């Protein structure tokens, strides 16, 4: 009986340390179809705030839109990300790609009122980086740490991989 109790405790401890979010696996066509807006932009600032019921923390990320590939987003938009740190309290949501001031990103977004949210959690975030020694820009998919992906029935989405920024833009515009 003692060994069985110990086993239950160990299983409970292991289960308690596994933190992940689950989402449907999405490739560029699926992200584009689900998005109201796809933008190439730069992160200007981020501010953590309490939700209206004071039960959750979200981060408002201000993004300066350089180019709208789909939709009508322009100027500065606010992207709401779950989690953040405020008043000495931190809330972490697995599968959310952090957006830091100064980052140049391509975001697949869904408009929610006056704000936006990222489609597919970290799947909807690409970081734009220069290719060393060339004038080319590359879109690098955000890491999917803490995100368990479920493949949709009857469909095998393409693998996420770094791609020339111009290629990603063309792929989005082919779907919109």
HUPE-V849724 format. One record per backbone hydrogen bond with DSSP energy under -0.5 kcal/mol. NH is the residue of the N-H (numbers start at 1). CO is the residue of the C=O. E is the energy in kcal/mol with one decimal. If there is no record, write none. Layout:
nh->[NH:NH]
co->[CO:CO]
e->[E:E]
This chain:
nh->[5:6:7:8:9:10:11:12:13:14:15:16:17:17:18:18:19:20:21:23:25:31:32:33:34:35:36:37:38:39:40:41:41:42:43:44:45:47:49:51:54:58:59:60:60:61:61:62:62:63:63:64:65:65:66:67:69:69:70:77:79:79:80:80:81:81:83:84:86:89:91:94:95:96:97:98:100:102:103:105:105:106:107:107:108:109:109:110:112:115:116:117:119:121:122:123:124:125:126:127:128:129:129:131:132:134:138:139:140:140:141:142:147:148:148:149:150:151:155:157:163:165:167:168:169:170:171:172:173:174:175:175:176]
co->[1:2:3:4:5:6:7:8:9:10:11:12:13:14:14:15:17:18:146:148:150:27:28:29:30:31:109:109:70:107:67:39:105:64:103:62:62:60:58:56:51:49:81:47:58:59:79:45:60:61:77:42:63:75:40:40:38:67:38:63:61:77:78:116:59:79:57:91:89:86:84:92:145:93:95:96:98:43:100:41:103:126:39:105:124:37:107:117:115:112:78:110:108:118:95:120:121:122:106:140:104:127:138:136:130:131:129:163:127:138:139:125:144:21:146:147:23:149:152:155:139:137:164:164:165:166:167:168:169:170:171:172:172]
e->[-2.2:-2.3:-2.3:-2.2:-2.3:-2.6:-2.6:-2.4:-2.6:-2.4:-2.7:-2.0:-1.0:-0.7:-0.7:-0.6:-0.9:-0.5:-2.7:-2.3:-2.9:-3.0:-2.7:-2.4:-1.9:-1.3:-2.2:-2.0:-1.8:-2.2:-2.7:-0.6:-3.1:-2.2:-2.9:-3.1:-1.2:-2.2:-3.0:-2.6:-2.2:-2.7:-3.2:-3.2:-0.5:-0.7:-3.2:-2.6:-0.6:-0.5:-2.9:-3.0:-0.7:-3.3:-2.8:-2.0:-2.7:-0.7:-1.5:-2.7:-3.1:-0.5:-0.5:-3.4:-2.7:-0.6:-2.3:-2.6:-2.9:-2.1:-3.2:-0.6:-1.2:-1.4:-0.5:-0.5:-0.5:-2.9:-2.5:-3.0:-0.5:-2.6:-2.5:-0.5:-2.3:-3.3:-0.7:-2.8:-3.4:-1.7:-2.2:-2.0:-2.9:-0.8:-2.2:-1.9:-1.8:-1.6:-2.3:-3.1:-2.9:-0.6:-2.8:-2.7:-0.7:-2.0:-3.3:-3.6:-3.3:-0.6:-0.5:-2.6:-1.9:-3.6:-0.6:-0.6:-2.5:-0.5:-1.5:-0.6:-2.1:-2.7:-0.5:-2.1:-2.4:-2.1:-2.2:-2.3:-2.6:-1.5:-0.6:-1.2:-2.3]
